[in-house]
Amino acid sequence: MPFGDILGQDRAVSRLRLALSDGRLSQAYCFFGPPGVGKRTTALALAQAVNCLAGPARAPGAATADACGTCAACRKVAAGLHPDVTEARPEGKTVITIDQVREVTARAALRAYEGKTKVFILDPAELMQEPAANAILKTLEEPAGASLFILVTAAPSALLPTILSRCQGVRFDPLGEGPLRAILVRHGRTPEAAAAAAALAGGSAERALALDVEESRATRDRIVQEVWDGLGSLVSVLERAEELARDRARLEDALEILASFSRDLAVAKVSGGDAPLVHADRRAEVPRLASGCSVGAILVMHEAQAEAQRALARNANARFTAERMLLRMRQALEEGQEGGHGSRGAR
Ligand SMILES: [Zn+2]
């Protein structure tokens, strides 16, 4: 897939396209960001662009170059058959082995067979064990001509600092709703199914494609319900925080759901019935849930959830993070209740 077809990673892609057009590509990149957002797809697009037989060419009027996507070289890269494009992946195992890396370093020392640039994609790079990582480091320190290394990772901090310092970092962000829906439609989902899955997938196309929408909706409803019910008393806030924090990954998922749900409440409150909602299947209930609460209170709750997400990303303690968020939500609810009746009971 050429750069031009990649959705939702405009910043990363345009940076690479500019470097390509200006002839100042780095010899080693580290593509980092959450799983399932297009890092490997972009690595393959770069492999196509540097080996495309037609270019890389500029479309008329375009500022930057791209692969054609249709020549023999582009098709071979897409099919995983290009002799100068090597992917080292764990393939069922849990590590990228020293043997796989030895093959990479041996190939890096040779001339390209038929392409212009040998490309080596290590994905996920953090699964290189120490001997493998050291072998790559040595190759990065003494790069053979016309080689391009792309290390793909969701956990850059797990890579050796000496490896990271040899790579140019390119950040990939979670996919927005729009691009995510478009990707799902491209994979054959109906627009309705795509919208439902995109709302629940936390910005990951991989997750959205694997998602069981019914099951995910049930999980979402349960989490929203439990958290809202738990805001009733200080004791239940502390209990809920303990439950949420038991599994960090599930806490992250819960925060994602809560943040998108409170966003819906705020949107419904401000713009009325026909506003575009993330959780469109709950359209009928959202205005009712929002009605007991001031906009200010909803926004404070949303900010508490967003702050908790940032805290977890900084590796903060899960239990304290959940407690702080729930306490802020409870306080916001108490201060922002309208018309004398509570807004709890997110059924
Ligand atoms: Zn091509």
Boltz pocket constraint, residues with backbone or C-beta under 6 A from the ligand:
constraints:
  - pocket:
      binder: B
      contacts: [[A, 48], [A, 51], [A, 52], [A, 53], [A, 54], [A, 55], [A, 67], [A, 68], [A, 69], [A, 70], [A, 71], [A, 72], [A, 73], [A, 74], [A, 75]]
      max_distance: 6.0
